[in-house]
Amino acid sequence: MFNSKVTALKASKTRIYPSIRLPREYSEIIENNAEIIPTPQEENQDFLVVVDKESLNSEPLSPLEARVK
């Protein structure tokens, strides 16, 4: 378990998204698909992050391949 601050990621002047940084040891999941599942809690908001196993085992797509897909 680790702690991380939720920060703002500004896509444009009108679009702001929450962003959470993971520790460097999880860098292998960068560019992989993930499902974010909010879980109901009474006191805190919890999220379950599920990284797609298929995408972890495959070669990363080039930026051009990712756009075409």
C-alpha positions in Angstrom: 0.0 0.0 0.0 1.1 3.6 -0.7 -0.2 7.1 -0.4 -0.6 9.5 -3.3 -2.2 12.9 -3.7 -4.9 13.4 -6.2 -3.9 16.2 -8.5 -5.5 18.0 -11.5 -4.6 17.1 -15.0 -5.6 19.9 -17.3 -6.5 18.8 -20.9 -7.7 22.3 -21.8 -8.9 25.4 -20.0 -12.4 23.8 -19.5 -11.4 20.2 -19.0 -9.8 19.1 -15.8 -9.4 15.4 -14.7 -8.3 13.9 -11.4 -4.9 12.2 -11.6 -3.2 9.8 -9.2 0.5 8.9 -9.5 1.6 5.3 -8.9 5.1 4.4 -7.7 7.7 3.9 -10.3 7.8 0.1 -9.8 4.4 0.0 -11.7 5.8 1.7 -14.8 5.2 -1.5 -16.8 1.4 -0.8 -16.8 1.9 2.5 -18.7 -0.2 2.6 -21.9 -2.2 -0.5 -20.9 -5.9 -0.6 -20.6 -7.4 -0.5 -17.1 -10.9 -0.7 -15.7 -11.6 1.7 -12.8 -14.4 0.5 -10.6 -15.8 2.8 -7.9 -16.8 0.8 -4.8 -19.5 2.0 -2.4 -18.2 2.9 1.0 -19.7 4.8 3.9 -16.8 7.0 4.9 -14.3 6.9 2.0 -14.4 6.6 -1.8 -12.6 3.5 -2.9 -11.6 2.5 -6.4 -10.5 -0.9 -7.7 -8.1 -0.6 -10.7 -7.9 -3.7 -12.9 -5.2 -3.7 -15.5 -6.0 -5.7 -18.7 -3.8 -8.9 -18.5 -3.9 -9.3 -22.3 -2.4 -5.8 -22.8 0.3 -6.5 -20.2 1.5 -9.5 -22.1 1.5 -7.9 -25.6 4.0 -5.6 -27.2 3.2 -2.0 -26.7 1.6 -0.3 -29.7 3.4 2.5 -31.5 1.7 5.9 -31.3 0.5 5.5 -34.9 -0.8 1.9 -34.2 -2.6 3.2 -31.1 -4.3 6.0 -33.2 -5.4 3.6 -35.9 -6.8 1.1 -33.4 
